[in-house]
Amino acid sequence: MHVQDSHWSPASAVAAGGMTMSAAGNGRDVSRTTPLRVDAQRNLEHVLRAAREVFGELGYGAPMEDVARRARVGVGTVYRRFPSKDVLVRRIAEEETSRLTDQARAALGQEDEPWSALSRFLRTSVASGAGRLLPPQVLRVSVEDTGGPRVPQQRTQPGATELRLVPDQPVAVAAVPAVAGEDDAGTSALLEVVGQLVDRARAAGELRADVSVADVLLVIATAAPSLPDAAQQAAASARLLDILLEGLRSRPA
């Protein structure tokens, strides 16, 4: 599935927001390079907050109109800051990748016990709702000639299926742009630091030998259901995570 929005064209973006054709063509978010007036900055913050809420509840396939309604701005305001839905999705996914990476680093630095560090990272990430905005590219799977699922930079035991990221394949779980540049670097950083958590827990004999980085990230995605009642959602997430953590732990022979 590819994201397509009929409301935007390079010409309309220039007319609406003063964005150069070059910036639009490169898909850059000019909010990062152009100083904003106070009201424009406030609108941008509202749009980003609304996008996190809408995409968290409905997935990255939710339309831009829903984001605009949640932000209480016109859809034209959204398109002035983000000339296509791809750009907005990339911004949210990039921020979520950075947040997850920071959470993983904090767990590594503040917990001496390998299992405590891994479980802390998972609990913090799930409690923050990260799974509902987990960048789909870190879960992207392509079936190769070997018949096995493959995703990049995933640590596995000898003889296990190797996993690697496949940036140019369509994603079934959501519509997102191809991974490139900053996005790819951010994803690599996340996979690397989560890989350290996995390696430590496995080396300590506390993590099942067949668990990979992809499995850990899937736990985050699975344990963050979107429910209408906040208390029910928190309770369901905590309960589900407890069950999944038990499934990750190694068992005495």
Buried (B, 14 or more C-beta within 10 A) or exposed (E): EEBEBEBBEBEBBBEBBEBEEEBBEEBBBBBEEEEBEEEBEEBBEBBBEBBBBBBBBBBBBBBBBBBBBBBEBEBEBBBBBBBBBBBBBBBBBBBBBEBBBEBBBBBBEEBEEBBBBBBBBBBBBBBBBBBBBBBBBBBBBBEEEEEEBBBBBBBBEEEBBBBBBBBEEEBEBBBBBBBEEEBBEBBBBBBBBBBBBBBBBBEBEBBBEEBBBBBBBBBBBBBBEEEEEEEEBBEBBEEBBEEBBEEBBBEEE
